[in-house]
Amino acid sequence: MHKDVVAQKRSLNCKWGPMTMQDCAFLLKLVNKPTFDVTYPDLLDGKPETRKFYVGDRTVPILRIREDDVYVSSVSFNFIEV
């Protein structure tokens, strides 16, 4: 059996802390596209890189509801290089 490496793709695991429902909606709308460019500090290359990514599964657990305000405890998803 032989294994040829065709490409090395990056995957960025990102998580944000508590926020309002409005802030969460804003963040999720930013990544609601098939693909987009992300600039991030690439630790392998040791410098900032801009690459094309798509978003994997999104996780948004609700923290609490107070009167008309809804808060989420965190927002997390993976950026996966195209």
VENCORFEN-V529716 format. One record per pair of residues at least 12 apart in sequence whose C-alpha atoms are under 8 Angstrom apart, sorted by sequence separation. I is the first residue (numbers start at 1). GAP is how many residues later the second one is. If there is no record, write none. Layout:
BEGIN
I;GAP  I;GAP
END
This chain:
BEGIN
38;12  39;12  60;12  61;12  62;12  37;13  38;13  60;13  61;13  37;14  38;14  60;14  61;14  37;15  38;15  59;15  60;15  36;16  37;16  59;16  60;16  35;17  36;17  58;17  59;17  35;18  36;18  58;18  59;18  35;19  58;19  34;20  35;20  57;20  58;20  33;21  56;21  57;21  55;22  56;22  31;23  55;23  56;23  31;24  55;24  56;24  54;25  55;25  53;26  54;26  53;27  54;27  53;28  54;28  52;29  53;29  51;30  52;30  18;45  35;47  21;48  24;48  20;49  21;49  20;50  21;50  20;51  21;51  24;51  19;52  20;52  18;53  19;53  18;54  19;54  18;55  19;55  17;56  18;56  17;57  18;57  16;58  17;58  15;59  16;59  15;60  16;60  15;61  14;62  15;62  13;63  14;63  13;64  14;64  13;65  14;65  12;66  13;66  11;67  12;67  11;68  12;68  11;69  10;70  11;70  9;71  10;71  9;72  9;73
END
